[in-house]
Amino acid sequence: MIKLDGEDTGNIKYMESVLNSSFVTSYEDSVSLVIKGRDIELQRISTITTTIDLSSNHFEGVIPKTLKDLISLWLLNLSHNNLRGDIPIKLGQLSMLEALDLSWNRLTGKIPQELTRLNFLAFLNVSQNHLVGPIPHGLQFNTFENDSYGGNLDLCGPPLSKQCGTSDSSHVPQPLESEEDESESYFLVDLHGNQ
């Protein structure tokens, strides 16, 4: 995920091609992922599907800035953990990113304007955190709806109805709920088909 494959033949390659070179003649692996907010089961795993789904793992601490090095990353799901601190500005360097889910954590600070550089970003969810300030504008950010930002009582500006520059001291920040549904399971995918 750190470097892009410079060889583009125009054909989609599946992991079975890689596994066949290791004398594996059948392909029986599948994986379940949350892709752009939807549960999806992939029967065949494409080699270009570079995803990290670490949701619902009770992780604590900050989001590592070193994620910026994974320039071919397509999906990043860190939701339903106990992550704190700011959203790293460096995530704006993940130019191939199509889906980013940071919901249900304890993230604070502003949403970095640098994330508007993500030209392929089709899904964003930063809801149920403690984010503040105006929502960035531009490119893909102009397409995201209220659901992407819900539960962040100090965010303002479109698409939310709360105007920036007004303060509402009547609310108390919401505590983070531990899990919405303990029965859901998520999987970490490595590119070798293991779960």
C-alpha positions as CSV (number, residue, x, y, z in Angstrom):
1,M,0.0,0.0,0.0
2,I,3.0,2.3,0.3
3,K,3.7,2.5,-3.4
4,L,1.4,2.5,-6.4
5,D,1.7,-0.2,-9.0
6,G,3.2,1.5,-12.1
7,E,2.1,-1.4,-14.4
8,D,-1.5,-0.9,-15.5
9,T,-2.6,-3.5,-18.0
10,G,-6.3,-2.5,-17.8
11,N,-7.3,-5.9,-16.5
12,I,-8.5,-6.5,-13.0
13,K,-6.4,-9.1,-11.2
14,Y,-7.7,-11.2,-8.4
15,M,-5.8,-12.7,-5.6
16,E,-6.3,-16.2,-7.0
17,S,-3.8,-15.3,-9.7
18,V,-1.2,-14.6,-7.0
19,L,-2.2,-17.7,-5.0
20,N,-2.0,-19.9,-8.1
21,S,1.7,-19.0,-8.4
22,S,2.1,-20.6,-4.9
23,F,0.6,-23.9,-6.1
24,V,-2.9,-23.2,-4.7
25,T,-5.3,-24.4,-7.3
26,S,-8.6,-23.3,-5.8
27,Y,-9.8,-20.0,-4.5
28,E,-12.1,-20.3,-1.5
29,D,-11.4,-17.1,0.4
30,S,-14.0,-14.3,0.8
31,V,-14.1,-11.3,3.1
32,S,-16.7,-9.0,4.6
33,L,-16.0,-5.3,4.6
34,V,-17.8,-2.1,5.4
35,I,-17.3,-0.2,2.1
36,K,-18.7,3.4,1.9
37,G,-21.1,2.7,4.8
38,R,-22.5,-0.6,3.4
39,D,-21.7,-4.2,4.5
40,I,-20.3,-6.0,1.5
41,E,-19.0,-9.5,1.1
42,L,-16.3,-9.9,-1.6
43,Q,-16.3,-13.4,-3.1
44,R,-13.1,-12.7,-5.0
45,I,-10.6,-10.2,-3.7
46,S,-9.1,-7.8,-6.3
47,T,-5.4,-7.0,-5.9
48,I,-6.2,-3.3,-6.2
49,T,-8.6,-3.5,-3.2
50,T,-6.2,-2.0,-0.6
51,T,-8.2,-1.5,2.5
52,I,-7.7,-1.2,6.2
53,D,-10.7,-1.9,8.4
54,L,-9.8,-1.6,12.1
55,S,-13.3,-0.7,13.3
56,S,-14.7,-1.9,16.6
57,N,-11.4,-2.9,18.2
58,H,-11.4,-0.6,21.3
59,F,-8.2,1.1,20.1
60,E,-7.0,4.1,22.1
61,G,-4.6,6.9,21.4
62,V,-4.2,9.1,18.3
63,I,-4.5,8.3,14.6
64,P,-1.0,7.6,13.4
65,K,0.4,10.3,11.1
66,T,2.4,7.5,9.3
67,L,-0.9,6.4,7.5
68,K,0.0,9.2,5.0
69,D,2.6,6.8,3.6
70,L,-0.1,4.4,2.4
71,I,-0.6,6.3,-0.8
72,S,-2.5,3.5,-2.6
73,L,-5.0,3.1,0.2
74,W,-8.5,2.9,-1.1
75,L,-10.6,2.5,2.1
76,L,-9.8,3.4,5.7
77,N,-12.2,2.5,8.5
78,L,-11.2,3.3,12.1
79,S,-14.8,3.7,13.4
80,H,-16.1,2.5,16.8
81,N,-12.9,2.8,18.7
82,N,-11.6,5.2,21.4
83,L,-9.3,7.3,19.3
84,R,-8.6,10.8,20.6
85,G,-6.9,14.0,19.3
86,D,-7.1,15.7,16.0
87,I,-7.7,14.2,12.5
88,P,-4.2,14.3,11.0
89,I,-3.7,16.9,8.3
90,K,-1.4,14.4,6.5
91,L,-4.5,12.2,5.7
92,G,-5.0,14.7,2.9
93,Q,-2.0,13.0,1.1
94,L,-3.9,9.8,0.6
95,S,-4.8,10.7,-3.0
96,M,-6.4,7.3,-3.9
97,L,-8.7,7.3,-0.8
98,E,-12.4,6.7,-1.7
99,A,-13.9,6.0,1.7
100,L,-12.9,7.4,5.2
101,D,-14.8,6.4,8.3
102,L,-13.7,7.9,11.6
103,S,-17.1,7.9,13.3
104,W,-17.8,6.9,16.9
105,N,-14.5,7.9,18.4
106,R,-13.5,10.8,20.6
107,L,-11.8,13.0,18.0
108,T,-11.4,16.7,18.7
109,G,-10.4,19.8,16.8
110,K,-11.3,20.9,13.3
111,I,-11.8,18.9,10.2
112,P,-8.6,19.6,8.2
113,Q,-9.1,21.7,5.0
114,E,-6.4,19.4,3.5
115,L,-9.0,16.6,3.3
116,T,-10.7,18.5,0.5
117,R,-7.7,17.5,-1.8
118,L,-9.0,13.9,-1.8
119,N,-10.5,13.9,-5.3
120,F,-11.8,10.3,-5.2
121,L,-13.4,10.6,-1.7
122,A,-17.0,9.3,-2.3
123,F,-17.8,8.5,1.4
124,L,-17.0,10.3,4.6
125,N,-18.2,9.7,8.1
126,V,-16.8,11.7,11.0
127,S,-20.1,11.6,13.0
128,Q,-20.3,11.0,16.8
129,N,-17.0,12.7,17.7
130,H,-16.3,16.0,19.4
131,L,-15.2,18.0,16.3
132,V,-15.5,21.8,16.2
133,G,-15.6,24.7,13.8
134,P,-16.7,25.1,10.2
135,I,-17.0,22.1,7.8
136,P,-14.5,22.5,4.9
137,H,-15.8,23.3,1.5
138,G,-14.7,22.2,-1.9
139,L,-14.7,19.3,-4.4
140,Q,-15.9,16.1,-2.8
141,F,-16.8,17.8,0.5
142,N,-19.6,19.7,-1.3
143,T,-21.4,16.3,-1.9
144,F,-21.5,15.0,1.7
145,E,-24.8,15.2,3.7
146,N,-25.7,15.9,7.3
147,D,-25.2,12.2,8.2
148,S,-21.5,12.5,7.7
149,Y,-21.2,15.0,10.6
150,G,-24.0,14.1,13.0
151,G,-23.3,14.2,16.8
152,N,-20.6,16.8,16.6
153,L,-22.5,19.6,18.3
154,D,-19.8,22.2,17.7
155,L,-19.5,21.8,13.9
156,C,-21.1,24.5,11.8
157,G,-21.8,25.5,8.3
158,P,-23.3,23.7,5.3
159,P,-24.6,21.1,5.0
160,L,-25.6,21.6,8.7
161,S,-28.3,24.1,9.6
162,K,-26.1,25.6,12.4
163,Q,-24.5,28.8,11.1
164,C,-20.9,29.5,12.0
165,G,-20.3,32.4,14.3
166,T,-23.3,31.6,16.6
167,S,-22.8,29.8,19.9
168,D,-25.2,27.6,21.7
169,S,-24.1,27.1,25.3
170,S,-27.2,25.1,26.2
171,H,-25.8,21.8,25.0
172,V,-23.5,19.5,26.9
173,P,-21.1,17.3,24.8
174,Q,-22.5,13.8,24.3
175,P,-20.5,11.0,25.9
176,L,-19.3,8.4,23.4
177,E,-21.5,5.2,23.4
178,S,-19.3,2.1,23.6
179,E,-20.9,0.3,20.7
180,E,-24.2,0.6,18.7
181,D,-24.5,-3.1,18.1
182,E,-22.1,-5.6,19.6
183,S,-23.3,-8.3,17.2
184,E,-21.7,-6.7,14.2
185,S,-18.3,-8.0,13.3
186,Y,-15.6,-6.4,11.1
187,F,-12.5,-7.9,9.6
188,L,-9.0,-6.7,9.0
189,V,-8.0,-7.5,5.5
190,D,-4.5,-8.2,4.4
191,L,-3.7,-8.5,0.7
192,H,-3.0,-12.2,1.0
193,G,-6.6,-13.1,1.7
194,N,-6.2,-13.8,5.4
195,Q,-8.8,-12.4,7.9
